[in-house]
Amino acid sequence: MNESVLAIFSDVHSNLEALDAVLADMESLGIKNYICLGDIVGYGPNPSACLKRIRGLNCPILLGNHDIAAATDMPLENLRDVAVAGIEFSRGKLSKEEKEFIQTLPFTVNHQ
């Protein structure tokens, strides 16, 4: 596989089974370069596990709107009820260190 191939993925939303399937597929294709466009947490039941997996890729990670909402106490009144439930769940499951890490993520990245 060409080392310049880049896999871009996003919107994991705490769905560990789906993330593992996507990562396995990328591995089977020999892809070793990734960029995560954010929204790692929210909706699903495994925010910490998904964050850990993605951090383990040592790839650029961008900040998604669900990520920042789950990592802070920002108001959620402009979100749908299901999104609010997922974010509140993630808030309760993420550690202080995980929330601090998420808060350091950039909105943009230059990749070469």
N, C-alpha and C positions, 0 to 999 in steps of 0.2 A: 504494500500500500504506500502511496506517495505520502511522505511526511508532511507535506503542505496541506493536506486535507484537514478541514476544520469542521467540527460538528457544533452547531449552534442549537441550544435548547432552552426552554423556558416553561413557566407555568406548571411546575411540578405540584404545587399546592398540597404538600405534605402527603402525597400519594406514593408511598415507598415501593409498592409492588410495580407500579407503572415506571417509576424511576429506574428500578433494577432491571426491568425489561428493556428499557431504552439503552441503558449503559451496557447491558449484555449484547444488544444488537450492534452498538457502536464498536464494542470490543471484537465481535465476530467479523466485522468489516475492517479491522486493523486500525481503526481511528484512535489516535492518541492525543489529538489537540481539540480542546473544547472551549466554548464560551457559554456561560449560563446568563441568560438575559433577565433573570430574576423571577419573582413570585415563587420562591421555594416553599413558603409556608402558606397556611390558610386552607380551609375546607377539610382536608383529610386528617387522619388520626396520628400521623408520624412526623411532626415538624422537626424535632431534634434529629431523628435518624436521617431524614432527607438532607438537612443542613450538613450533618457530619459526612455523608457520602459525597456531597458536592464539594465540600471543603477539601476532602481527600483527593480530589482530582487535581488540585493545585492549578486551577485555571482561573481566568478572570471571571468574576461574578458581579453582575450589575444589581442594583437595588430596585426591587419591584414595589408597587404600591401596597400589596398585601404584606410584604416583608416589613416595610417601615411602619405600617399600621400595627403589626403584631409586636414589633420591637420597641414601641413607644406607647404613650398614653394618649395619642392623638384621638380627637373625636371621630366617631364612626357614623354619625347621623346621615351622611350622604351615600352610604352603602346599602345594598340590598340585605335583607334579614339573614339570608343564608351566608353571605360574606361576613357579616358581623359575627354570626355564631362561630364560623371558622377562625376568624381572627381572635375572638375572645378565648377560644379553646387553645389556640397557639400561644397566646399570651400566658396562659396558665401552665403550659408545658415547656416553654423555652426557659433555659437558665439565664441568669443575669449575664454571664459571659457570652452566651449565644446572642442575646439581645444587643449587647455592646458590639459584638462582631458585625451583626447586621447593620447597625447604625453607622459603621465605618465604610460600608459598601458605596461605590460611586454610582452615579446615574449614567455615566458614559465611560468608555474605555477605548484606547487606541491599541489595535492589535496588528502586529506585523509578522 
